[in-house]
Amino acid sequence: MVDSDWKRLKTSFDKNYYKKKIQPTVEKIQEIVESIQHESVHHTEAATLDSNLRLQIMEQSIGKVHDKLDTLERMGDRFRKYSSEELQEIARILAGRLLNDAELQVQYRRSECIKLCSRKDIQSFIEPLIPYMEDGREEISRRLGGLTGQSLPGEVLVSMQKWLQVPSSRMIWIEGSSPDFYASNLSLAALRLCAICNSSEVPSIFVFCKNRYKFQKSRSASAQKEASLVVLLYSIISQLACLIPPEFEAVKKLDGWHFNQLDGTIDSAKLALDIIEALVSLQLPSLIWIIDGLQLAEDRNSRSYLTRLVTILRSHQDGNVCFTTNGSSRALIQTIRKSERVDASPMLQGRGGRVLKGGLQIEGLTGRFR
């Protein structure tokens, strides 16, 4: 009698063999399947479409695996003819097959349960925001007579020129010192950056705040600040909606309910920021952000919202952000690093096409975004 036959014979008389060799293997496989079942139920419950039906289907699928385990236990006596090494190999193969089957089920159900959203859906959500889309670019250009003959201190334009040519993520804040003026030559420089963006055909977000809006409820300073904040946030949402992927996995903050809460008041600012953060988290292209006149949207009631906005923009690593303000901003002081600030306070208001001493023509700001 060869050794292998002897081992099989000896095993057949071992009453505890199943308990020692087979049962632990069965229990281990049972544990694996139960963990997979727990994960599948978790993902199925998280699904938003027809979750009860999906859960029922998954339970039926996992039930089939349990039936296989019951069969395995009933077949315990048949395994007595195999050696310990052969049993381990059988258990390994069987566990692998069961695990693979269950994982495939989980992956299939998980992909089946994913709800997709489209760019078209988001654009339909923002249609009610159209009354708040008042763009200040045309008004600024008309007020200041266009770019011709207008100038800025040389170091300011040089800093802006370097910023637009930096391929990596960077923020810059050009800070003027004329808070009593609605628009200045810094605004014209921001307009020039917009023109360069358009000629370079790079995805861009432009917002030019104003000192008065048609929809604001009163002419008070607080109403103007609130209106500016609303336009700033809603304009960003509207423009991002045109740049997101055509289709993407549904995000909780990007549903009809959240968009319906955007009612044009400062109370909607938090939800608007939640939406912006969700949009920025999608697979966006490298963006150029140009925001002029942020100080027009700032007071003690809106400052925390503006601070959070800057934090969100900084989190979008693949992009460049430029702020131009005709005066200071506490929100930017709190969020912009010293190395990112450019002092334009020596700037004088360009009147009558006069070129500043040591200044450069704004039209000379040229180049292409990389």
Rosetta blueprint (number, residue, H / E / L):
1 M L
2 V L
3 D H
4 S H
5 D H
6 W H
7 K H
8 R H
9 L H
10 K H
11 T H
12 S H
13 F L
14 D L
15 K L
16 N L
17 Y H
18 Y H
19 K H
20 K H
21 K H
22 I H
23 Q H
24 P H
25 T H
26 V H
27 E H
28 K H
29 I H
30 Q H
31 E H
32 I H
33 V H
34 E H
35 S H
36 I H
37 Q H
38 H H
39 E H
40 S H
41 V H
42 H H
43 H H
44 T H
45 E H
46 A H
47 A L
48 T L
49 L L
50 D L
51 S H
52 N H
53 L H
54 R H
55 L H
56 Q H
57 I H
58 M H
59 E H
60 Q H
61 S H
62 I H
63 G H
64 K H
65 V H
66 H H
67 D H
68 K H
69 L H
70 D H
71 T H
72 L H
73 E H
74 R H
75 M L
76 G H
77 D H
78 R H
79 F H
80 R H
81 K H
82 Y L
83 S L
84 S H
85 E H
86 E H
87 L H
88 Q H
89 E H
90 I H
91 A H
92 R H
93 I H
94 L H
95 A H
96 G H
97 R H
98 L H
99 L H
100 N H
101 D H
102 A H
103 E H
104 L H
105 Q H
106 V H
107 Q H
108 Y H
109 R H
110 R H
111 S H
112 E H
113 C H
114 I L
115 K L
116 L E
117 C E
118 S E
119 R H
120 K H
121 D H
122 I H
123 Q H
124 S H
125 F H
126 I L
127 E H
128 P H
129 L H
130 I H
131 P H
132 Y H
133 M L
134 E L
135 D L
136 G L
137 R H
138 E H
139 E H
140 I H
141 S H
142 R H
143 R H
144 L H
145 G L
146 G L
147 L L
148 T L
149 G L
150 Q L
151 S E
152 L E
153 P E
154 G H
155 E H
156 V H
157 L H
158 V H
159 S H
160 M H
161 Q H
162 K H
163 W H
164 L H
165 Q H
166 V L
167 P L
168 S L
169 S L
170 R E
171 M E
172 I E
173 W E
174 I E
175 E E
176 G L
177 S L
178 S L
179 P L
180 D L
181 F L
182 Y L
183 A L
184 S L
185 N H
186 L H
187 S H
188 L H
189 A H
190 A H
191 L H
192 R H
193 L H
194 C H
195 A H
196 I H
197 C H
198 N H
199 S H
200 S H
201 E L
202 V L
203 P L
204 S E
205 I E
206 F E
207 V E
208 F E
209 C L
210 K L
211 N L
212 R L
213 Y L
214 K L
215 F L
216 Q L
217 K L
218 S L
219 R L
220 S L
221 A H
222 S H
223 A H
224 Q H
225 K H
226 E H
227 A H
228 S H
229 L H
230 V H
231 V H
232 L H
233 L H
234 Y H
235 S H
236 I H
237 I H
238 S H
239 Q H
240 L H
241 A L
242 C L
243 L L
244 I L
245 P L
246 P L
247 E E
248 F E
249 E E
250 A L
251 V L
252 K L
253 K L
254 L L
255 D L
256 G H
257 W H
258 H H
259 F H
260 N H
261 Q L
262 L L
263 D L
264 G L
265 T L
266 I H
267 D H
268 S H
269 A H
270 K H
271 L H
272 A H
273 L H
274 D H
275 I H
276 I H
277 E H
278 A H
279 L H
280 V H
281 S L
282 L L
283 Q L
284 L L
285 P L
286 S L
287 L E
288 I E
289 W E
290 I E
291 I E
292 D E
293 G L
294 L H
295 Q H
296 L H
297 A H
298 E L
299 D L
300 R L
301 N L
302 S L
303 R H
304 S H
305 Y H
306 L H
307 T H
308 R H
309 L H
310 V H
311 T H
312 I H
313 L H
314 R H
315 S H
316 H L
317 Q L
318 D L
319 G E
320 N E
321 V E
322 C E
323 F E
324 T E
325 T E
326 N L
327 G L
328 S L
329 S L
330 R H
331 A H
332 L H
333 I H
334 Q H
335 T H
336 I L
337 R L
338 K H
339 S H
340 E H
341 R E
342 V E
343 D E
344 A L
345 S L
346 P L
347 M L
348 L L
349 Q L
350 G L
351 R L
352 G L
353 G L
354 R L
355 V L
356 L L
357 K L
358 G L
359 G E
360 L E
361 Q E
362 I H
363 E H
364 G H
365 L L
366 T L
367 G L
368 R L
369 F L
370 R L
